Amino acid sequence: SLDPVTQEINIERMTAALQAIVLDPTNLKLAEDELKEFGKYIVSNVSNVTFILGPSKGIDRLKVKTQVDYKFDYGSNKDVVRCTIVCPEVRDKDKVITTIKAALGAEYGIYAVGDIKIKDPALFLGYSDTTYIIGFYGCKLCVEVQINNRNLLYAKMKPSSFKQNILSEPRCKNYSDLRSKLNGLRGGFGHLFYELHRDLKAKNEDHPDLKGIELISTRYYKACKACEKEDTFSEIELNSFRERYDEHFTEDHSKAWSELLDDGQLFL
């Protein structure tokens, strides 16, 4: 480990580099403009998918990630500018991947940075996505393209955020229709399960209740993604979970739980 003085010097240099290069307004704007054009290309070639430009990461988050994950290598940040391609069906996801691969090369000035990455749901409490890191000729920043299934995002995101971002286009089915297909299963609990699991693990990484949170989160995501009658997840299970794991709910967790129940009612 580094001594405190050296550590502080490294943090100062890293922060200066992040602000001067990674968060340089000119670099950010060029990367965002290129990504928007690339998004238009994807949407025009694959019907029914939605392109969403995500917010750029801020300096506070970048400092922590660069120091902890990248050992002060600021150049390893390749997802400051990012987007999500939302696919209603699995076959749409395959089409998006094929379209991205076809666009790589000198003709479009686009190149891949590393291989495509697919999150294993067994390692992420049932959640999964596919990501590409790509670069544009003449642009200093790489960007992250995340390809995701709409139903998994329904499970992960707050209803209000999902409706605003994912269902913003007229061709998308509305929230109540999607919820109806899931036999009334409320959306948005995926991220709360993750937070409960993360916070409990930070206190005791061997706590026996971690397995229970993993199981319900995995079942919840599976039910939302499958969207089939035989693989449903009942409201009773949510209520039972809340009672069983009440001791692990902080004030913030309880507030988030209540908001999800209230938001879910808004879109019936």
SULWO-V39726 format. One record per run of one state. SS is the DSSP state (H for helix, E for strand, L for the rest). FROM is the first residue (numbers start at 1). TO is the last residue. If there is no record, write none. Layout:
ss: [SS;SS]
from: [FROM;FROM]
to: [TO;TO]
This chain:
ss: [L;H;L;H;L;E;L;H;L;H;L;E;L;H;L;E;L;E;L;E;L;H;L;E;L;E;H;L;H;L;H;L;H;L;H;L;H;L;H;L;H;L;H;L]
from: [1;4;23;25;46;50;54;59;69;74;77;81;88;90;104;105;106;110;113;117;119;121;124;130;137;143;150;157;159;166;175;182;189;204;209;227;229;232;235;245;246;249;251;267]
to: [3;22;24;45;49;53;58;68;73;76;80;87;89;103;104;105;109;112;116;118;120;123;129;136;142;149;156;158;165;174;181;188;203;208;226;228;231;234;244;245;248;250;266;268]
